[in-house]
């Protein structure tokens, strides 16, 4: 399967520009996300007009208009009739070409992938990461039928119909961190109807996990968290497909989990793991949801409680732009091998006063609500929510939105670079 990834902002700009001048060929540099025989081209950066390009990128996505009578949309003519012969003769990268119907062909699309050896293959899908979680499929598929619609009827009704529910539940998720918040996230997503889920966490069940972590009992002590969660989730009536990675997010197996997912949720209490997760999400242009909670004692012996929820849409900022990392120095040391990467024996008492399930639930549920409204089109920007309790126990929520990448941010600059950027984490750390 071959696909192309766009941000919603880029896609909207393409449609406007082709409507103004249907003779244009619009070009994007492209990052690659290759997993076995599957290839995604990630349209990144600002779009350009082909005639104005002096140096072509290593891989690219090209878009143009076509009319109903235009035979150049046939696979054997698709690239030859649109791109100059000099480009096709000498170009050694991947080219994804997308034709968008105009005039009498409005509503029709065609898409193909030209490989470095000149072979032309059909595109399977276009994914537009943003409001409504749009997927445009080029495959001939029979309409999906909801199995046991009564099971999901109340959720479907609350979300506004089957379309919204289907958009979020058909997407593969990767959950990074399977502790308190991670177990709540996994259970909530499966009960929402999500069909495919990756769980990544190297840690095992300890006694202090038994009080509030979902789906664990005393006999699970010493077992891998992800294995325990999978055993429970497999019993739920949704029958999801669940893959587990009992390893660090920086491992090769976890890399595959991120590459095959479209939404990454991060529920870790380790900033090194958080950096790893957001780095991979950014370079592969994934939607990223980070949930963090904390209970601390300030200098006046007052108990401070709160939660931060950050939903990051590709092309609209990153975690470093939206609140950053609480202990970047420590995360840097761990990632560079100067600290214990796993921190298995770390005593949580050295960092915070504890954690409480009610606070974890608030953060997780706010995050899932953002995802639900993203699927419905009500959320259209990267969003940062901060929940804080005052000294009288009354909560307040502050919110901020972000609409574009920061050109001075090292992580934003790597957005969408794909496989090429895997060795560039140090550029983010310094």
C-alpha positions in Angstrom: 0.0 0.0 0.0 1.3 3.4 -1.0 -0.1 6.6 0.6 0.4 10.4 0.8 0.2 12.4 4.0 -0.9 16.1 4.1 -1.6 18.6 6.8 -5.1 20.1 6.6 -3.6 23.5 6.1 -1.5 22.3 3.1 -4.5 20.5 1.6 -6.7 23.6 1.8 -4.0 25.7 0.2 -3.7 23.2 -2.7 -7.4 23.3 -3.5 -7.4 27.1 -3.4 -4.4 27.4 -5.7 -5.6 24.9 -8.3 -9.0 26.7 -8.3 -7.2 30.0 -9.2 -5.0 28.5 -11.9 -5.8 24.9 -13.1 -2.7 24.9 -15.3 -0.3 24.9 -12.3 1.7 21.9 -11.1 2.1 22.2 -7.3 5.1 20.5 -5.7 6.0 19.5 -2.2 9.2 18.1 -0.9 8.4 14.7 0.7 9.7 12.7 3.6 9.5 8.9 3.5 7.9 6.5 5.9 8.7 3.0 4.7 7.5 -0.2 6.6 8.3 -3.4 4.7 6.4 -3.1 1.4 4.3 -0.1 2.5 5.4 3.4 1.7 4.0 6.8 2.8 5.2 10.1 1.2 4.8 13.0 3.7 4.2 16.3 2.0 6.2 18.8 4.0 7.0 22.5 4.1 5.6 25.1 1.8 4.2 24.1 -1.6 5.9 25.4 -4.7 5.1 25.8 -8.4 7.1 23.4 -10.5 8.1 26.0 -13.1 9.8 28.1 -10.4 11.9 25.2 -9.0 15.7 25.3 -9.7 16.6 22.3 -7.7 14.3 19.4 -7.1 13.9 17.7 -3.7 15.1 14.1 -3.3 11.4 12.9 -3.1 8.3 14.9 -4.0 4.6 15.1 -4.2 3.1 16.8 -7.3 -0.5 17.8 -7.8 -2.4 19.1 -10.8 -5.9 19.5 -12.3 -7.5 17.3 -15.0 -10.7 17.3 -17.0 -13.1 14.4 -17.6 -11.9 13.9 -21.2 -8.2 14.0 -20.2 -6.7 10.7 -21.1 -3.5 11.6 -19.3 -5.0 10.3 -16.1 -4.4 6.7 -17.3 -1.5 5.1 -15.5 0.7 4.7 -18.7 0.3 8.5 -19.4 -0.1 9.9 -15.9 3.4 11.3 -15.4 4.6 11.6 -19.0 1.9 14.0 -20.0 2.4 16.3 -17.0 6.1 16.4 -16.0 8.9 17.5 -18.3 10.8 14.6 -19.9 14.1 16.0 -18.4 12.8 15.4 -14.9 11.5 11.9 -15.6 14.7 10.8 -17.3 17.1 11.9 -14.6 15.1 11.9 -11.4 16.0 9.1 -9.0 13.6 9.7 -6.1 10.0 8.8 -5.5 7.3 11.0 -7.1 3.7 10.8 -5.8 1.4 12.3 -8.4 -2.2 13.3 -7.6 -4.7 14.6 -10.2 -7.7 16.5 -8.9 -10.7 16.8 -11.2 -11.9 20.2 -12.4 -14.8 21.5 -14.4 -16.9 18.5 -15.5 -14.6 16.2 -13.6 -15.1 17.8 -10.2 -15.3 15.1 -7.5 -12.9 12.7 -9.3 -9.3 12.1 -8.3 -6.4 9.9 -9.6 -3.2 9.1 -7.8 0.0 7.1 -8.7 3.5 6.6 -7.3 6.5 6.7 -9.6 9.4 4.7 -8.2 13.1 5.5 -8.6 13.3 2.7 -11.3 10.5 4.3 -13.3 7.8 1.8 -12.3 4.4 3.3 -11.8 2.1 2.0 -9.0 -1.3 3.0 -7.8 -1.7 5.1 -4.7 -4.1 3.6 -2.1 -5.0 6.6 0.0 -4.5 10.2 0.9 -4.5 11.0 4.6 -5.1 14.6 5.7 -4.0 15.1 9.3 -6.3 17.6 10.9 -10.0 18.3 11.5 -12.3 15.4 10.5 -9.3 13.0 10.2 -10.0 12.8 6.4 -9.0 9.7 4.4 -9.4 9.7 0.6 -9.2 6.2 -0.7 -8.4 5.3 -4.3 -9.3 1.6 -3.7 -12.6 0.1 -4.7 -14.1 -0.8 -1.3 -17.5 -2.0 -0.2 -19.0 0.3 2.4 -18.2 -0.9 5.9 -21.0 -2.2 8.0 -20.9 -1.6 11.8 -20.9 -4.9 13.6 -23.4 -4.9 16.4 -24.5 -1.3 16.0 -26.5 -1.4 19.2 -23.3 -1.9 21.2 -22.0 1.5 19.9 -25.4 3.3 19.5 -25.1 5.7 22.4 -21.6 6.7 21.6 -22.4 7.2 17.9 -25.4 9.3 18.8 -23.4 11.5 21.2 -20.7 12.1 18.6 -23.1 13.2 15.9 -23.4 10.1 13.8 -21.6 7.1 12.3 -19.3 9.2 10.1 -17.6 11.0 13.1 -17.4 7.7 15.1 -16.0 5.8 12.2 -13.3 8.5 11.5 -11.7 8.1 14.9 -12.3 4.3 15.5 -10.8 3.2 12.1 -7.5 4.9 12.9 -4.6 2.9 14.4 -3.4 4.3 17.7 0.0 3.9 19.5 -0.1 4.4 23.3 3.3 5.3 24.8 3.3 4.5 28.5 1.0 1.9 30.0 0.9 3.0 33.7 -2.0 4.8 35.4 -2.9 7.2 32.6 -1.9 4.8 29.9 -4.1 2.0 31.1 -7.0 4.5 31.3 -6.3 5.7 27.8 -6.2 2.2 26.4 -9.4 1.1 28.1 -11.2 4.3 27.1 -10.1 4.1 23.4 -11.2 0.4 23.1 -14.5 1.2 24.7 -14.9 4.1 22.3 -14.6 1.5 19.5 -11.0 1.9 18.3 -10.1 -1.2 16.3 -6.3 -1.2 16.3 -4.0 -0.4 19.1 -0.2 -0.6 19.8 0.9 -0.6 23.5 4.5 0.4 24.3 6.1 0.3 27.7 9.2 -1.7 29.0 8.0 -1.6 32.7 6.5 -4.2 34.9 3.7 -4.2 37.4 4.8 -3.1 40.9 2.8 -3.0 44.1 2.2 0.7 44.0 0.5 0.2 40.5 -2.3 -1.9 42.0 -4.2 0.9 43.7 -5.3 2.9 40.6 -3.9 1.4 37.4 -6.7 0.0 35.3 -7.1 -3.7 34.6 -4.5 -5.1 37.0 -4.8 -7.4 40.0 -2.4 -8.8 42.6 -1.4 -11.8 40.6 -0.1 -9.5 37.8 2.8 -8.3 40.0 6.1 -8.7 38.1 4.4 -9.0 34.7 4.9 -6.6 31.8 2.3 -3.8 31.9 1.5 -4.1 28.2 0.9 -7.9 28.5 -1.5 -7.4 31.4 -3.4 -4.7 29.5 -3.7 -6.8 26.4 -5.0 -9.8 28.3 -7.8 -7.6 29.7 -8.6 -5.7 26.6 -8.9 -8.9 24.6 -11.9 -9.8 26.7 -13.9 -6.7 25.8 -16.7 -7.0 23.3 -15.0 -4.6 20.9 -12.5 -7.3 20.0 -9.7 -4.9 18.9 -6.4 -5.8 17.3 -3.8 -5.2 20.0 0.0 -5.3 19.5 2.3 -5.0 22.4 5.9 -3.7 22.6 7.4 -4.4 26.0 10.4 -2.1 25.2 11.4 1.5 25.3 10.0 4.0 22.8 13.5 4.3 21.5 13.6 0.6 20.4 13.3 -0.6 16.9 10.0 -2.4 17.6 8.5 0.7 19.1 9.6 2.6 16.0 7.5 0.3 13.9 4.5 0.9 16.2 4.8 4.7 15.7 5.3 4.3 11.9 2.2 2.2 11.5 -0.1 4.4 13.7 -1.8 7.7 12.8 -2.3 9.0 16.3 0.3 8.7 19.1 -0.8 9.2 22.7 1.9 9.8 25.4 1.2 9.0 29.0 4.6 8.6 30.5 6.2 10.1 33.7 9.7 10.0 32.1 10.8 13.1 30.0 13.3 11.1 28.1 10.5 8.8 26.8 8.4 11.9 26.2 11.1 13.4 24.0 11.5 10.2 22.1 7.8 9.9 21.5 7.3 13.5 20.3 10.4 13.3 18.1 9.1 10.3 16.2 5.6 11.7 16.0 7.0 15.0 14.5 9.3 13.5 11.9 6.5 11.1 10.7 3.8 13.8 10.8 1.6 12.0 13.3 -1.1 13.5 15.4 0.2 13.6 19.0 -1.6 13.7 22.3 0.4 14.2 25.5 -1.2 13.8 28.9 0.6 14.6 32.1 -0.5 15.0 35.7 1.3 16.0 38.9 0.8 16.6 42.7 3.5 18.7 44.3 4.1 20.5 47.6 5.2 24.1 47.0 7.5 26.2 49.3 4.6 27.3 51.4 3.6 23.7 52.1 0.5 24.0 49.9 -0.5 21.0 47.8 -0.4 21.8 44.0 -2.4 19.6 41.7 -2.9 19.8 38.0 -2.9 18.2 34.6 -1.6 19.3 31.2 -3.1 18.0 27.9 -1.5 18.9 24.6 -3.0 17.9 21.3 -0.5 18.6 18.5 -1.5 18.6 14.9 1.2 18.2 12.2 2.3 21.6 10.9 0.9 23.5 14.0 3.7 23.6 16.5 5.2 20.9 18.6 5.7 19.9 22.3 8.7 22.1 22.6 6.7 25.1 21.4 3.7 24.2 23.6 5.0 24.2 27.2 8.2 22.3 26.5 9.7 19.6 28.7 9.8 19.9 32.5 13.3 18.5 32.9 15.2 18.8 29.6 18.6 18.5 31.2 17.8 15.1 32.7 16.1 13.9 29.6 19.1 14.9 27.5 21.5 13.0 29.8 19.4 9.8 29.6 19.1 9.9 25.9 22.8 10.5 25.3 23.7 7.6 27.5 24.9 9.5 30.6 22.0 8.3 32.7 19.9 5.1 33.2 17.8 4.9 30.0 15.1 2.9 31.7 15.3 4.4 35.2 13.6 1.2 36.5 14.7 1.8 40.1 13.8 5.5 40.2 12.0 6.5 43.4 8.9 8.6 42.4 9.0 10.2 45.9 12.0 12.2 44.8 10.0 14.0 42.1 6.4 14.5 43.4 4.1 13.9 46.3 2.2 11.1 44.6 -0.6 10.6 42.1 -4.3 10.3 42.3 -6.6 8.4 39.9 -9.1 11.2 39.7 -6.5 13.6 38.3 -5.3 11.0 35.8 -8.9 10.4 34.7 -9.4 14.2 34.2 -6.3 14.4 31.9 -7.1 11.3 29.9 -10.8 12.2 29.4 -10.0 15.8 28.4 -7.5 14.3 25.8 -10.0 11.9 24.4 -12.6 14.6 24.2 -10.2 16.7 22.1 -9.7 13.7 19.8 -13.5 13.2 19.5 -14.0 16.8 18.6 -11.1 16.7 16.2 -12.9 13.9 14.3 -16.1 15.9 14.3 -14.3 19.0 13.0 -14.9 21.1 16.1 -11.2 21.2 17.0 -9.1 22.6 14.2 -5.8 23.7 15.9 -3.1 22.3 18.1 -4.5 22.8 21.6 -2.9 23.1 25.1 -5.1 22.7 28.1 -3.9 23.3 31.7 -6.0 22.2 34.6 -5.0 23.7 38.0 -6.6 23.4 41.4 -6.4 26.4 43.7 -5.8 26.2 47.5 -9.6 25.8 48.0 -9.8 22.8 45.8 -11.5 24.6 42.9 -10.2 23.7 39.4 -9.7 26.1 36.5 -8.8 25.3 32.8 -6.6 27.5 30.8 -6.4 26.9 27.0 -4.2 28.1 24.2 -4.1 27.2 20.5 -1.3 27.0 17.9 -1.8 27.3 14.2 1.6 27.0 12.6 5.2 25.6 13.0 7.9 27.8 14.6 10.7 28.2 12.0 13.2 28.7 14.9 12.2 25.5 16.7 14.6 22.6 16.0 11.8 20.0 16.2 9.4 22.0 14.0 12.1 22.2 11.3 12.3 18.4 11.2 8.5 17.9 10.8 7.7 15.4 8.1 11.3 14.5 7.2 10.5 10.8 7.8 13.2 8.1 7.8 15.8 10.7 6.8 15.6 12.3 10.2 15.9 9.3 12.4 19.5 10.2 13.3 18.8 13.8 14.0 17.5 13.7 17.6 20.6 15.5 18.9 19.6 18.5 16.8 16.5 18.7 19.1 18.4 18.2 22.3 20.8 21.1 21.8 
